[in-house]
Amino acid sequence: MKYFNFDKNFLHSVIEESLKNGGEYADIFFEDTRVNSISYLDSKIDDMNLGNNYGVGLRVIVNKKTIYLYSNDTSEDSLMNLARSAASIISDKKYIAKDFIISNEKDNHPLHIDPFNINFNEKIDVLSYLDKTARGVSDKIKQVNARYMEKQRNILVCASNGILKEDSQTYIRLVMMSMASDGTNTQTASRTRGALDGFQVIKDINLEEMAIETANSAIKMLNSKYPKSGKYPVVIDNAFGGVIFHEACGHALEATSVADNASVFCNKLGEKIASDVVTAVDDGTIKNAWGSYNIDDEGNEAQRTVLIENGILKSYLVDELGSMKMNQKVTGSARRESYKYPPTSRMRNTFIDKGNSSFDDLISGIEYGLYAKKMGGGSVDPATTDYNFAVSEGYLIENGKITEPVRGATLIGRGDETLMNIEAVSSNLELADGMCGSISGSVPTTVGQPAIKVKELTVGGR
């Protein structure tokens, strides 16, 4: 083993012990994670954290229900006690653990410059530069907050189905926010860049462009007016515009909700759930992408999963427990925040795929509409796909042209209805990094899309 020093025969005996009174499946998840972060606020270091997360989680699935125990003690005695505790709860048909299949996984996401080998002063200099550059745009920039994070996560998964695999995942992320004020109004804008990679990601960012763009976006929104409330066409731009699909549709395609009949998309495989121009993908294999990995937290290889193809529902996102409940193959999308959580089906890099329209095609022909250039936060009910999302940077579309900026716009709708109302998809696909929370904690996920045109959406203003 490369990252952990455990005897494979002993690990097999722990799994056998956990299943001695019955159970359909068992796995052990080891984690050794270190995280460093720096926050730079008001032109000085505001916070600096150096942390380590080390422990083990043991899971047994019996009668399609989960028993989960965890500890930060990974000694042999502790592991065997976890197994005995899990077994003591079970009285069912016994399952025999398969022998481990030893495999050397290929690293599809090479690390370019280990961030943990870079001096902290160089990382602070990056944050200081962002702060200074954004403030230099205008005296209307009253606050800048820049944050840097690096994380290295080593994991080992062994399971009763014969899996014994390790992986190392290094994440890096830069986030900045600029706040503008004219004494009466206050507006903010933010940009992020994250990847499953090393410090080369930071070196490749045009820091000047990032800082100036963020500052100008906040300033531009200061003197904007509120949009007219009502139903009319909306063009949602690429990259983080994909957050609506992620939240309002993606979660409803996870086995977490589908297996328990808590999704509007239950029992709809092979049926039309979106317009013909919509193809949506969840891909954990994109090289060095923020939501990628070599293996998921159940030890299954990452894969590319087509969720919707030309409007037809093709697949759900399925973990081991979901596979048992739904009688469908796993999709390599089982994830968890740490060893303290049992894994469940989660999105990875989820996006609407590129279409055949140009951006101008989307705008032309709209007499009055909204161009949502940058999306903000929002809320959604996964069971109904009802959503409400803020537009952080928006513009009016009048007589086929983008005109003046607007602020305070919200998009209100249902994910399943919005999918059907997408009239056109452009070719300018772009991804954006984010964090996603669910019952297995918070994990890195990528959202994305090309610019899309929705025939009609409810737009809230003032």
N, C-alpha and C positions, 0 to 999 in steps of 0.2 A: 504494500500500500504506500502511496506517495505522500499523503497528507496526514494519515492517522496510523497509529501503531497498535492494531488489534489483531489477535489471532482469529483467522476466519473460521476455524473449527469451533472456537468458543462462541463466536457470534451465532453460528448455526445452532449451537446448543441452547442459547438464550431464546432464539425464535421457537425452537421445539418446546422449551419449557413454557413459553407463553401460550402455546397451542395444546398443551397436554390435556386440557379438559374440554377441548373443542374450539371451533373457530374456522372461518373460511379463509382468512388471510392475516398475516402479521408482517410488520416491518419495523426496522430500527433506523432512526435518523440522527446522525451525529453532525454537530456544527461547531466550527471554530471561526468566529468572525471578529475582525477588528475594524473600527470605524473612527475616522477623524473628521472633524468639521470646524470651520471658522466662519463667524458672522462679523461683518464689517458694517457699522452703522454710525451715522453722524461723523464720518471721517476718522473713525478709530475702531479698533477691535472691540466688539461688543461682547463676544462670547467665543470660547474655544473649548471643544470637547474631544477627549480621546477615550475611546471605550473598547471593551472586548465582550463578546457574547459567546460563551462556551457551554455546551451541554448536549443532552441526548433526549430524544422522545421515542417512546415505544407505543405502537398502535396495534390493536387486534380488532378485526372486523368479524362480528358474529351476528347472524340473522340480519345482515345489512344495517347493523348499528355499530357505532365505534366506541371502543374503550381506549382512552388515551392517557398515558402517564409520562411525566418528564422529570428530569433532574439535571442539576449542574455537576453531579458526581458521576463520572464515567468509569469508576473502578469496576472490577469484575463482580465484586459482591453487590454493588449498587445495581448493576445491570441485571443480575440474576434475581434480585429482590423485586425489581420492576416487573420482570416476567412472571414471577410467582404471584405478585399482587394482581396482575391482569388475569392470570389463569384462575385465580380464586373466585373471580366474579362469574366465570363461565361454567355452564354445564350443558354441553351440546355435543354433536357429532364431531369426532376428532379429525383434524386435517393434518396430513403429513407434509412437512416442509421439504421442498425440493433442494437438491444439492446446489450450491452456488455455481454460477457460470462465470468464470473469471474472464474479463475482457478489458482491453486497453482502449479507452475511448479517445478518438481524435479530438484535439482542441480546435474547434472551428472559429474561435474568437481570440486570436493572438493578442497578447498584452504588449502595447507599445509604450515603453518607459514606465516602470513600476512607480506609481505615485508615492509610495511609502519610502522611496529612496530620494525623493526631492526635498530639499530644505524648506522648512516652514516659511522662511522669509520670502522665498520666491512665490509661494502661494499667497502670502499677504500682499506682496507687491501687485499681484493680479487684481485683487480686490480694491486696493488703494487706487490703482489706475482707473478702474471702472468708476469709482466714486468721483475722482478728480475730473475725469472727462465728461461725465454726465452733468456735473455742476457747472462746468465751463460752457455748456450750451446756452444757458440763460440764468439770470438771477431769479427766475420763477421756479427753478428746481430747488425745493426746500429740504428734501430728504432723499438720500440714496441708501439702499440696503443691498449689500452684495454678500452672497453666501457660497462657500466652497465645501464640498463633501467628497471624501474618498472612503471606499469600503472594500474590504477583501473578505470573501465568504468561502471557506473551505467546507465541503460537505461530504459525508459518506452515507450511502443508503444500502441496506441489506434487507432482503425480503424473502418471505416463504415461497415466492414464485421463482426463486433462483437468482434474483438480481443481487449483485454485489458491485457497486460502482462508486467512484469518487469524482468530484469536480471542484475546480477553483474558479470563482467568479469575482472579478474586480470591477467595481463600478466607480465612476467619477461624474460629478455634476457641478455645474456653475449656474447660479440663479441670481438675477439682479432685478431690483424694483426702483423706479424713479417716481417721486411724488412732486407734482407741480401745483402751485397755488398763486392766484393773483390777488389774494386778500379777501376774496369773496367766495370763490369756488376752489375746490381741490380735486385733482384727478391723479390717478396712478396708472402706470404701465409697467409690464414686466416681460422679461425674456429668460429662457433657460436653455441649457445645452447639457445633455447627459448621454453617457454611453457605457457599454460593457467593455471598458478599455482603460488605458492608463493616461499619464499626464500629457501624452502627445495630443490628446483631444483639446486640452487647454491651449497648447501651443498653436494649434491650427485655427482657433477662434480669432476672428477679427474683432479684438476687444474694443477698438475705437468705434467701429460700426455698431456693435452691440450697445454700447453706452449711449451714443448719439441717437440711435433709433428709439431706444427706450425713453430718453428724455423728450425727444420731439413728439412721440406719441402722446405722452402725458400732457404736454403743452398744447397740442392741437385740440385735445378734448376740452380744454378750459372754456373756450368761448363758443362751443358748439351748442346747438339747441336740442330740445327733446323731439323725438320722432312722433309722428301721428300714430295713435293707437288704432288697431284694426287688423283685418286680414288682407294680406297682399303678398306678392312674390318676394322671396328672400334668397339672396346669393350668399352662401357661407363659404369663406375662403378655405384654403388648404391648411395643412399642418394641424394646429391645435383645434381647428374647426371640427376635426374628427371626434372631439370629446362628446358631441351629441350622440353619435353612433355608439361610441364606447359605453356611455352611461345608459342611454335609453333603449339600446338594442343589444349590445354586447353582453351585458349582465344577464339579460333574459335568455341568452343562448348557452349559458353555463349550466352544467349538470347540477350545480348547487341549487338552482331554482327549478330546472326542467324535471329532474328526477323526482321532485316532490310536488309536481303539478302546480307550481307557483309561478308559471310563466305563460304569457299570451301565445308563445310559440310552441307549447307542448303539442306533441303528436302531429306536427306539421311538416316532417321531412318529406321532400319531394313536392311540396306545395308552393304556390306563388305567394311570397310574403313581401315582395318589393317590386318596384317598377323594373322593366326589362333592362334599363341602363345600369342597374346596380349589381356589382359583384363585390363581395366583402370577404376579406381574408384575415386569418389570425396566424401569424408566422413567427415561430420561435427560433428560426434558423438564420435570420438576417445577420450578416457578419457584423459583429461588434455593436449591434443595436442595443439600446437601453433595456428592452424587454426580452432579449435573447438569452440563451444558455445552451450548454451541451446536453445536459440531462435535467429533467425536472426533479421535484423533491420526492418523487417516488422511484427515481432511478431510470425512468423511461426517456429515450432519446427525444429531443425536441423535434418538431415537425412543422410543416406548412399545412394548415387546415383551411380549405375553402369552405366558408360558412354559407355564403349566398352566391349563386352563379346565375347571372342574367335574371335576377329576381326570384330564383327558386332556392328554397332552403335545402342545403346539401349536408350540413353536419352541425352537431353541437360540440361544445368543449367538454371533454369527458375525462374524469379522474378514475382511480380504481374503484372507489365506493360507488360513483355514478355508473360505472360500467356494470357493476353487479345489479344495481337497481334498474337500469335501462336496457341491459343486455346489448350493449354497444361497445366497440373497441375504444380503449383509452387513446387520447390524442396527444399525450406528452405535455399536458398543460396543468399538472398538479403543482400547486405552489403554496408557500407559507412564508410568513414574515421571519420566523425563527423556530427553533426546536420547541418552543413553548406552545406552538399551534399545530394541530393536525392539518395535513394538506387538504386542499379541495380544488376543484376546477377553477382556473383563473385565466384571464386574458394575458397575452404576451405583447406582441406588436400587432395591433388590430387596426385595420384600415379599410376604407372603401377604395377599391382599385381604380386605376386611371381609366378614363373614358375617351371618347373620340371628339368631344367638342373643344373649341378654344375658349379661353376666358371671355373674349369679346362676344362669342356666341351667347354666353350666359347672360350678359348685361344687355345686349341689344334686344330691342323688342319689349323691354319692360317700361311701361309708361310711368309707373310710380312703384318703388320698392325699396328694400333695404339691402345694403351690402355689409355683411358682418365680417369685417376684416380680421378681427381678433376676438376670440371667445373668452369669457371669464368663467366663474364658477356657477354652480346650479344645483338643483336637486331633482331626483327621479324616483318613482315608485316602480321597482323591477317587475312587480306582479302585473301592473297595468301599462307600463312604459310611459305614464304621464310625466312630463318633464317641464322644467322652468329654468332657463339658462340666461345669464347676463351676457350682454355684448360689451366687451371692454373698449373696443374701437369700432365704430360703425359710420356709415356714410349713406346718404340718400342716393337712390337711383331715380333719375328723372329723364324721361324721353330718351331712354337708351344710353344714358351717360351717368357716370359717378360724379356727384356734385358735392354738396357741403357735408361736413362732419356732423354727426349726431351723438348724443350721450344718453345714458340711462335706458337704453333699449333692452328689452327682455324678449326671449323667444319662448312661446308657450305652445305645447302640443303633446301628441302621443307618438312614441317611437314607431309603432307599427303603421300608423297613418302617414307619418312623415316619409317612411321608406317607399310607400306607394306613390307619394306626391313628388318624388324627385324626378324632374323633367329632363335634366341634362347633367352630365358629369364631364369635367374638363380633363386635360391630360397632365396638369401640373401637380402630380402627386408629391406630397412632402409629409414627413413624419415629425412628431414632436414628443418629447419625453414628459412623463408625469408619474405620479404615485397613485395607486389604486387601493382602496380599503375594502375589505370584505370580512367574512367570518374567519378567515385564516390570516388576518392582519393586513398590514400595508406592504405592497410589493411594487418594484419598478415596472411600469408598463408604458408602452408607446401607443399613442393615438395618431391618426392621420387620415388624409383623404386628398384628392384633388379638390378644386373649387366645385361646388355643386349648386344647382338651381332647384329650389323647392317652389312648386307652383303656387302654394299659398300656405302661410303660417300666421298664427296670431302673434302680433307684435305689440308688446306693452310699452308705453311711454310714460308721460306724466299726465 
